[in-house]
Amino acid sequence: MAYRFILFEVDRGVARITLNRPDVLNSIHTDMSGEIQEALARATREREIRAVLLTGTGRGFCAGQDLDEVRPGSSAGDFADHVRTVYNPLVRGLRMLEKPVVCAVNGVAAGAGANLALACDLVIAAEEASFVQSFAKIGLVPDTGGSFFLPQLVGMARATALAMLAEKITARQAVEIGLIYRACPAATLQEESTTLAVHLAAQPTLGLGLTKRLLNSAGANGLDAQLALEAELQGEAGRSADYVEGVTAFLAKRKPVFTGR
């Protein structure tokens, strides 16, 4: 597929998806969402892709919804349908992809753009980057999974403040409150995020995918159900070639070579 609004490349087992509308801070419209959905589907089905790196071009990571598409009186239709078709599939695509996803936030992450980042597994942001739940500024509610991820990441009190006050926080603040994994100088962001993604791609990615499935289930399961799922998925991991390779390499005192199988 030829992409117009994103860049897509695969290198060393990592699919790099780059939001590419820098003139509007990579804000999302329907066609761009469709391209991201297709890229995530490709990352799911192609075996040589073992990790994903999501980032943006220019000064921003993603400014959220392109408001030109949904301004009052436009032909965009019902907002509920818009969220269901443009944003919900992105969140499901990121969370159901049983491969590690790194997000490199290179600038502002606002509204749906902030929550798109939070749907990824590991978020690294440039120190100059910022996060803002901007929905309240225009009379909307958090979408793109924001109402789900925020309380899990930072607790209800901070989640409420972020959502209702729409205050911008820095990348360093985001690390301090547990919203993201790491912040680094802008000059090293691409190198550090690529190194992390390449490292993950060389790990036992079948097991990492099962780990992601466990974490996805933890919020809805009770203890007994989660323990049962742990046992089931541990059985699956224990039948993998990566488990055999990991133990064999450990006993032989050599570096393992995992294949994600």
Secondary structure, DSSP 8 states (H G I E B T S, - for coil): ---SSEEEEEETTEEEEEE--GGGTT-B-HHHHHHHHHHHHHHHH-TT--EEEEEESTTEEE--B-HHHH-TTSS---HHHHIIIIIHHHHHHHHH--S-EEEEE-SEEETHHHHHHHTSSEEEEETT-EEE-GGGGGT----TTHHHHHHHHH-HHHHHHHHHH---EEHHHHHHTTSSSEEE-HHHHHHHHHHHHHHHHTS-HHHHHHHHHHHHHHTT--HHHHHHHHHHHHHHHHTSHHHHHHHHHHHHTS-------
